[in-house]
């Protein structure tokens, strides 16, 4: 079965998020890290901090669009709260 992924990257340079979708998460992340993606090449390096898998491309695109909205950002903030709390403890 083939999956489509919605992912969230955290820029270690500016601390901001990037939300995208792909059918091959490993390849896409490598493209981001190598500066091959125009919209993110000036914000390197990145960490993948969240991803979801969908069975259809349409579902992944809808989810990506949602995560870019105000309510989607609120969802991510709640979902990733423990991640950021842990990161603060490690620093």
C-alpha positions in Angstrom: 0.0 0.0 0.0 1.3 3.5 -0.9 1.0 6.4 1.6 1.1 10.1 1.3 2.6 12.1 4.1 1.9 15.4 5.6 4.8 16.6 7.6 6.0 19.5 9.8 9.6 20.7 9.8 11.1 22.9 12.4 13.8 25.3 11.1 16.8 25.2 13.5 17.8 28.6 12.1 14.7 30.7 12.7 12.5 28.4 14.9 9.6 28.5 12.4 7.5 25.7 11.0 7.1 24.4 7.4 4.1 22.2 6.6 4.1 20.1 3.4 3.1 16.9 1.8 4.8 14.2 -0.2 4.6 10.6 -1.3 8.2 9.9 -0.1 9.0 11.4 3.2 12.7 10.4 3.3 13.5 11.8 -0.2 11.6 15.0 0.5 13.3 15.6 3.8 16.7 15.1 2.1 15.7 17.6 -0.6 14.9 20.1 2.1 18.2 19.5 4.0 20.2 19.9 0.8 18.6 23.2 -0.1 16.8 21.9 -3.1 13.4 23.3 -2.1 13.2 26.9 -3.1 10.7 27.9 -0.3 12.9 26.5 2.5 16.5 26.7 1.3 17.2 29.9 3.2 16.0 28.3 6.5 18.4 25.3 6.9 18.8 23.0 8.8 15.5 21.3 9.6 14.2 18.7 11.9 11.0 16.6 11.2 8.9 17.1 14.3 5.6 15.6 13.1 4.1 13.6 10.3 0.9 11.8 9.4 0.2 9.2 6.7 -2.9 9.2 4.4 -4.0 6.6 2.0 -5.0 9.1 -0.7 -3.3 12.1 -2.1 -6.5 14.1 -1.8 -6.7 13.4 2.0 -3.1 14.4 2.5 -3.6 17.7 0.6 -6.7 18.5 2.6 -4.8 17.8 5.8 -1.9 19.9 4.7 -4.3 22.8 4.0 -6.0 22.4 7.4 -2.7 22.4 9.3 -1.8 25.7 7.7 -5.0 27.3 9.1 -5.4 29.0 12.5 -7.2 25.9 13.8 -4.6 23.6 12.3 -1.8 25.6 14.0 -3.7 25.3 17.3 -4.0 21.5 16.8 -0.2 21.2 16.2 0.6 23.4 19.2 -1.5 21.0 21.4 -0.2 17.9 19.7 3.5 19.0 20.0 3.3 20.5 23.5 5.1 17.6 25.1 7.8 17.7 22.4 8.6 21.4 23.1 8.4 20.9 26.9 10.9 18.1 26.6 13.2 20.2 24.4 13.2 23.0 27.0 14.1 20.5 29.7 17.1 19.3 27.6 18.5 22.7 27.1 
